[in-house]
């Protein structure tokens, strides 16, 4: 699988698991951000506690969120922050995961 496509798939999978996002119809950055923005708009209506708990769990900077509070399209802007943070986390995991050892036929039962 193409590495960019795999990155998009990994990010979407994490957002479905961690944010309860409905998977995007098309596997693209814009589609994922839009699907996430829809989910965030729902969470925002539940109140600030639910929203900030999710942002903490997703490791999004409170400073960034405060900078856009009160502006238009808050859900879309926060979705972009979340998406970018998830990309960073996926790439970091890839870079820091040790390679799996090759199977040793002498060690298999």
C-alpha positions as a Markdown table, in Angstrom:
| # | Residue | x | y | z |
|---|---|---|---|---|
| 1 | Unk | 0.0 | 0.0 | 0.0 |
| 2 | Unk | 1.2 | 3.5 | -0.8 |
| 3 | Unk | 2.8 | 5.1 | 2.3 |
| 4 | Unk | 0.7 | 8.3 | 2.0 |
| 5 | Unk | -2.5 | 6.1 | 1.8 |
| 6 | Unk | -1.3 | 4.0 | 4.7 |
| 7 | Unk | -0.7 | 7.2 | 6.7 |
| 8 | Unk | -4.2 | 8.4 | 6.0 |
| 9 | Unk | -5.6 | 5.0 | 6.9 |
| 10 | Unk | -3.7 | 4.9 | 10.2 |
| 11 | Unk | -4.7 | 8.5 | 11.2 |
| 12 | Unk | -8.4 | 7.8 | 10.3 |
| 13 | Unk | -8.3 | 4.5 | 12.3 |
| 14 | Unk | -7.0 | 6.3 | 15.4 |
| 15 | Unk | -9.6 | 9.1 | 15.1 |
| 16 | Unk | -12.4 | 6.6 | 14.8 |
| 17 | Unk | -11.1 | 4.8 | 17.9 |
| 18 | Unk | -10.2 | 7.8 | 20.0 |
| 19 | Unk | -12.7 | 10.5 | 18.9 |
| 20 | Unk | -15.7 | 8.3 | 17.8 |
| 21 | Unk | -15.4 | 9.8 | 14.3 |
| 22 | Unk | -17.4 | 8.2 | 11.6 |
| 23 | Unk | -15.0 | 7.1 | 8.9 |
| 24 | Unk | -14.7 | 9.4 | 5.9 |
| 25 | Unk | -16.3 | 8.3 | 2.6 |
| 26 | Unk | -13.1 | 9.0 | 0.7 |
| 27 | Unk | -9.6 | 8.4 | 2.1 |
| 28 | Unk | -8.2 | 11.8 | 1.8 |
| 29 | Unk | -6.8 | 14.4 | 4.2 |
| 30 | Unk | -9.7 | 16.8 | 3.5 |
| 31 | Unk | -12.4 | 14.1 | 3.9 |
| 32 | Unk | -10.9 | 13.0 | 7.2 |
| 33 | Unk | -10.7 | 16.6 | 8.5 |
| 34 | Unk | -14.3 | 17.2 | 7.4 |
| 35 | Unk | -15.6 | 14.0 | 9.1 |
| 36 | Unk | -13.7 | 14.9 | 12.2 |
| 37 | Unk | -15.1 | 18.5 | 12.2 |
| 38 | Unk | -18.6 | 17.0 | 12.1 |
| 39 | Unk | -17.8 | 14.8 | 15.1 |
| 40 | Unk | -16.2 | 17.8 | 17.0 |
| 41 | Unk | -19.3 | 19.9 | 16.3 |
| 42 | Unk | -21.4 | 17.3 | 18.0 |
| 43 | Unk | -19.0 | 17.2 | 21.0 |
| 44 | Unk | -18.9 | 21.0 | 21.3 |
| 45 | Unk | -22.7 | 21.1 | 21.7 |
| 46 | Unk | -22.3 | 18.6 | 24.7 |
| 47 | Unk | -20.4 | 21.3 | 26.6 |
| 48 | Unk | -16.8 | 22.3 | 27.3 |
| 49 | Unk | -16.1 | 19.4 | 29.7 |
| 50 | Unk | -16.6 | 16.7 | 27.0 |
| 51 | Unk | -14.7 | 18.8 | 24.4 |
| 52 | Unk | -11.7 | 19.5 | 26.6 |
| 53 | Unk | -11.5 | 15.9 | 27.8 |
| 54 | Unk | -11.3 | 14.8 | 24.2 |
| 55 | Unk | -8.6 | 17.4 | 23.4 |
| 56 | Unk | -6.6 | 16.2 | 26.3 |
| 57 | Unk | -6.9 | 12.6 | 25.2 |
| 58 | Unk | -5.9 | 13.5 | 21.7 |
| 59 | Unk | -3.0 | 15.6 | 23.0 |
| 60 | Unk | -4.0 | 18.9 | 21.3 |
| 61 | Unk | -2.4 | 22.1 | 22.6 |
| 62 | Unk | -4.8 | 24.1 | 24.8 |
| 63 | Unk | -2.9 | 27.2 | 23.6 |
| 64 | Unk | -3.9 | 26.5 | 20.0 |
| 65 | Unk | -7.5 | 25.9 | 20.9 |
| 66 | Unk | -7.7 | 29.1 | 23.0 |
| 67 | Unk | -6.3 | 31.1 | 20.1 |
| 68 | Unk | -9.3 | 30.2 | 17.9 |
| 69 | Unk | -12.1 | 30.3 | 20.5 |
| 70 | Unk | -14.8 | 32.6 | 19.3 |
| 71 | Unk | -13.8 | 32.6 | 15.7 |
| 72 | Unk | -15.8 | 31.2 | 12.8 |
| 73 | Unk | -15.6 | 27.5 | 11.9 |
| 74 | Unk | -14.1 | 26.5 | 15.3 |
| 75 | Unk | -14.8 | 22.8 | 14.7 |
| 76 | Unk | -13.1 | 22.8 | 11.3 |
| 77 | Unk | -10.0 | 24.6 | 12.7 |
| 78 | Unk | -9.8 | 22.2 | 15.7 |
| 79 | Unk | -10.2 | 19.3 | 13.4 |
| 80 | Unk | -7.2 | 20.5 | 11.4 |
| 81 | Unk | -5.2 | 20.7 | 14.7 |
| 82 | Unk | -6.3 | 17.2 | 15.7 |
| 83 | Unk | -5.5 | 15.8 | 12.3 |
| 84 | Unk | -2.0 | 17.4 | 12.3 |
| 85 | Unk | -1.3 | 16.1 | 15.8 |
| 86 | Unk | -2.4 | 12.6 | 14.8 |
| 87 | Unk | -0.1 | 12.6 | 11.8 |
| 88 | Unk | 2.8 | 13.6 | 14.0 |
| 89 | Unk | 2.0 | 10.8 | 16.4 |
| 90 | Unk | 1.7 | 8.1 | 13.7 |
| 91 | Unk | 5.0 | 9.2 | 12.1 |
| 92 | Unk | 6.7 | 9.3 | 15.5 |
| 93 | Unk | 5.5 | 5.8 | 16.3 |
| 94 | Unk | 6.8 | 4.6 | 12.9 |
| 95 | Unk | 10.2 | 6.2 | 13.4 |
| 96 | Unk | 10.6 | 4.9 | 17.0 |
| 97 | Unk | 9.3 | 1.4 | 16.7 |
| 98 | Unk | 12.1 | -1.1 | 16.5 |
| 99 | Unk | 12.0 | -3.5 | 13.6 |
| 100 | Unk | 10.5 | -6.9 | 14.2 |
| 101 | Unk | 13.0 | -9.6 | 14.3 |
| 102 | Unk | 13.0 | -12.1 | 11.4 |
| 103 | Unk | 11.4 | -15.4 | 12.2 |
| 104 | Unk | 14.0 | -18.0 | 13.2 |
| 105 | Unk | 13.0 | -21.4 | 11.9 |
| 106 | Unk | 15.0 | -23.1 | 14.6 |
| 107 | Unk | 12.9 | -21.4 | 17.3 |
| 108 | Unk | 9.5 | -22.2 | 15.9 |
| 109 | Unk | 7.7 | -25.2 | 17.5 |
